Amino acid sequence: MIFAALLVLRILLHLFHLYRLQRRNPSEKLRNLTLVRVEAPIPPFSFFNRVFLHFPRNSDPADIEQIISHESVHIRQFHSLDILV
């Protein structure tokens, strides 16, 4: 019982972190997803229909598009549900 409660607490903390990350960074609608431009240098990831991505100053637009395309596949395959389950 305690272990299950700790797991639920961990999930809630991660969801709260995602909420704060989205609220503190600019976002824009892009096709069927929301692109969150994270200021901190983090690896790109997606969660449901949101892609969290750091844009370095000298980023190549082709690289950014490839990352967004890759994360879009995760979104279409409902990878976020795999993570939660």
N, C-alpha and C positions, 0 to 999 in steps of 0.2 A: 504494500500500500504506500509506504513512504517513497519507494523507488518510483512508482507511477506518479506520485505528486511532484517529485523532483523533475521528472521528465516533462510534465505539463508546465511546470514553472520555467524550465529551460526554453521550451517552445515559446511561451509567452514573452520571455525576455528577448528572444530573437525577433519576434514579431514587433515588439516595441522598438527595437533597434532599427528595423526596416522602416517603421513609421517615421521615426526621427530623421533617418537618412533622407527619406523622401521629402519631408517637410522643410529641411534645412538646405536643400539644393534645388536649383531650378529644374523644371521638367517641361517637356513638350510632347504633344501628340504626334506620333509618327506611324502612319498606316493604322494598324490595329493594335498598337502598343503605346505605352508611355515611356519615353526615354528620360531617365533621370541623370543629369550631368553632375556627377559627384566631384567635388573639388579635391578631396583627398586621393592620393594615389592608391587605388584599390584594384584588385583583379575584377574584370567585368563579370556580372552574373545577372540572372533573371529570376524574378519571382512573380508567378502568375503572369499578368500582362505588362509587367514593368521590367525594363532593362536598366540596370545601374551600371554606369560607365564613366570612367575618368577620361577626360579629354586633355592630354598634355598639349602644351603650346605648339609644339612642332608636329602634331599628329597628322598622319597621312589620311586624307578622306577615304581612300580605297581601303585602308586597314580598318578604319572605323566602320565602314559599310559591311565589311566581311565579319567583323565582330557582331554587329547588330543582326546580320543574317544568321549567324551561328546561334545566337541567343534566341532568335525567333523560332528556330527549330525546337529548342527546349520548351518554349511557350506552347507551340502547337502540339507537342507530345505530352503536355501536362506534367512536366518534370517536377514542378513544385509539389504536386500531390505525392509523388514518389518520396520526396524529401520529408514531407510531413508525416507520411505513414511509416 
